[in-house]
């Protein structure tokens, strides 16, 4: 089986196209399939070879439906794309493997560290990566920043500049973490794409400077070969249980080289296409490791200062 399934495809048109091109360069007849709760409204589903309708990730039937799709369509690899599906896929990684299906996802324990930002902060400290100082909402130091410990897509985040900003909605939200506000006049925001091989060792580190963000994803940005690369390689060269693509969000002060870790997403990030077009070909790493049984060496062979500018493009469907 050499077909691939990209789950929760949604708007990930670029990712689908990249995987299809890479896959068909090796296996010309292979296909890239997708899943979505509403295939006809998923642009990435439309451009894939076929998009299958699935229930919510939290539905008891989800994994069985996924397995059935894979077995009926000769699918051997699953590529997850959204946070909400990571836990259930990690929980069932062994079951999928027993059916001849490899989910490209890190082990359950690591996924749980990433999904709860309180636990992610502990991990950063263990890795000697500075995190924002926590703040007490009852005895605030302004300005502060607040975000949910299990959030994603930049939802329910708040910059609190004074006492008036601490309204009851914020104060009574038990999921919010309060921390120091990182001044963006001093720090640049980065997402770092990292690929881990089957040996749990990092093979590529690509910092992407987030110049402009829309809906939680990079809209304009550059690849940067800078201090972040040796900094992370020294601390995260070997990560037990970690495989495939992960992306780390952090702030970086170029003057004093201060790095502040924010969160880890153990999946392909929405901005990964920038790293790909700079030459960091993670999909080929996946195919070489999982379909061709090849080892991947560490490399920094990608282009510095590659600029990505995103724009909206239409997918037109003519219904019969």
Secondary structure, DSSP 8 states (H G I E B T S, - for coil): --EEEESS-TT-HHHHHHHHHHHHHHSTT--EEEEETTGGG-HHHHHSSEEEE---TTSTTHHHHHHHHHHHTTEEEEE--SGGGHHHHHHTHHHHHHTT-EE----HHHHHHHHSHHHHHHHHHHTT-EE--B--TTS--SSEEEEETT--TTTT-EEE-SGGG--HHHHT-TTEEEEE---TTT-EEEEEEEEE-TTSBEEEEEEEEEEEEETTEEEEEEEE-SHHHHHHHHHHSB-TT--EEEEEEEEEETTTTEEEEEEEE-S--TTHHHHHHTT--HHHHHHHHHTS---------S-TT-EEE-----------
